[in-house]
């Protein structure tokens, strides 16, 4: 099979992080666009990307891109794609869609046209008028932007943030993909301590541990494209075997977290246990005023409470002020705080060395970065 154009979708602001992940996986032919990174690969690369990408939302196959200002153009462009190569006779193929700055503004109408075109193409090969759609799932999406139609096929299924270790969540959970991005942006290394004083359901410590031990985040879950005719089972088996062989669980971790809410720590402990880090991540019920992480040259990586999100603004401000005071006693530590608060620097009492705008869903947030000294290099 010739190489496919694959798309790793990215939350706004994280495109460069997703691109760096793909480069680390050995993909250098990259094109970074708003909300996505396009790269080339074959069926085996669909398996690897789904298993390994920590900060992407999903992996799509770019089936075609063509101008479409009329429904006829959309129909013919979609029908020209070789759908029967991908979708078997019993395949379920729902169509999703979105439209922006295009003459074809009605998303339901675009979805209907694309569905009809796929059915017509399938009829030519399978010689039937009716498809039961009770087999594997092939989610097609039509993206209309500036009168160009892009047709994609979703290889992932439920978003890549669904790692499989989190069954319960706290009131305002941080997505696993964003937690992983915060750890990667901090450039933390597993030989350094890491502490999250507002750990909530434990997502940042767990994602850090997975990065520290080089555990592929998709190892514990299934994907839509398993069982697809063009992606044989042995490719998934090989990709999983490669991932299992890459785990480095002999590295000692110094990862801990705390939260003032006992029920949040209960949820976090359940997730830590399910993720397999019961002995390696230390969690405790504790106010930030008692923050005293062990070790030097560590990283505080946290998503502090914010009043508008979790109710009491005064309490949230007090907690952030306390974080500022506690961090003064950690002169060798770096701190990375991700919040939607625009007044974080005033509240904590010092200006960040660097700020980065990121989006938590549709909410604009800032990653405030305070750099401590780097650990001394080992002379050996």
C-alpha positions, 0 to 999 in steps of 0.5 A, a space after each residue: 500500500 502506498 503511504 497514507 496522509 495521517 492527521 494527529 489532531 491537537 488541542 489549540 496551542 499544543 500543535 508544536 508539542 504533538 509535532 515534537 512527539 511525532 518527531 521523537 517517534 521518527 516521523 520527520 515529514 510533518 506539516 503543522 496546521 491549526 489544530 492538527 499535524 499532518 504526517 505520512 505513514 502506513 497501516 503500522 504507523 496508525 497503530 504506533 501513533 494511536 498507542 504512543 501519542 500522549 497529547 493528541 486527541 485522535 489519529 485520522 486518515 486524510 482520505 481526500 481534499 477537494 474544492 466544494 462549493 456545491 453539493 454536487 461537487 461534495 458528492 462527486 469528490 466523496 464518491 471518487 474515494 475508494 471506500 470499499 478498500 477500507 469499509 467491509 460490507 457490514 461496516 458501520 460508517 456514521 458521518 460527522 461534520 463541521 463547516 467554517 467560512 464555506 458556502 455549504 453551511 448546513 452541516 447536517 446536509 453535508 453529512 447526508 450528501 457524504 453518506 449518500 456518496 459513500 453508499 453509492 460507491 459501496 454499491 458498485 463493489 458489493 452489488 447490494 442496495 442495503 448495508 446492515 452496518 452491524 460490523 466494525 466502526 468507521 467514523 467518517 468526517 467532512 470538514 468544510 473550510 474556505 470552500 474546501 472539503 476534507 474527508 477523513 476516517 477516524 482510526 481512534 474511536 473514543 479520544 486518546 485522552 481515555 487511557 483506561 486508568 481513570 474510572 472516577 473523576 473529581 469536580 473539574 478534572 484535567 484531561 490526560 492529554 493536557 496533563 501529559 503536555 504540561 509534563 512534556 513542556 516542563 522538560 521534567 526528567 525522571 531523575 528529578 522530583 515532581 510534586 503536584 500540590 493540587 493533584 485532584 484526581 491524580 492525572 499529572 502525577 500519573 501522566 508523569 510516571 508514564 512518561 518517566 517509565 516510557 509507557 505508551 499511553 494507549 497500551 490499556 485500551 482498544 481502538 476503532 481501527 482494530 479489526 479493519 481489513 487494511 490494518 491486520 491484527 499482527 500489526 497491532 500485536 507488533 506495535 503493542 509488543 514494541 511498546 511493552 519492550 520499551 517500558 523502563 519500569 526499573 527507574 526509581 520515581 520521586 513523584 508525589 501529590 497532595 490535595 486538601 480534599 480527602 475525596 479527591 485523594 480517594 479518587 486519585 489513589 484509585 486511579 494510581 492503583 489502576 495505572 500500576 503506580 501504587 508503590 511509586 506515586 505518593 499521595 496525601 491529604 494536605 493543605 498547600 501551606 504544609 507543602 514540603 516536597 523532598 529533594 532538590 531541583 524538582 518540578 512543581 507541575 500543577 493546575 491550581 484551583 480557580 474560583 470561577 471554576 470551583 466556587 469559592 474565589 477567595 479560597 482559591 486566591 488564598 491557596 495560590 498565595 500560599 503556593 507562592 509562600 511555600 515555593 520560596 522555601 524551594 530555591 532549587 525547584 521550578 514551577 509550572 502552573 496551568 490556570 485560567 486566572 489572568 491574575 495568577 502572577 499578582 496573586 502568587 506575588 511574582 512574575 513568571 519567567 515565561 507564559 504560554 497560552 493554551 486551551 483547556 477545552 474551549 477555555 483560554 488558560 495560561 501556563 505560568 513557568 518559573 524556572 529554577 536552576 538546572 541540576 548539576 551535571 553528573 561528572 561521570 
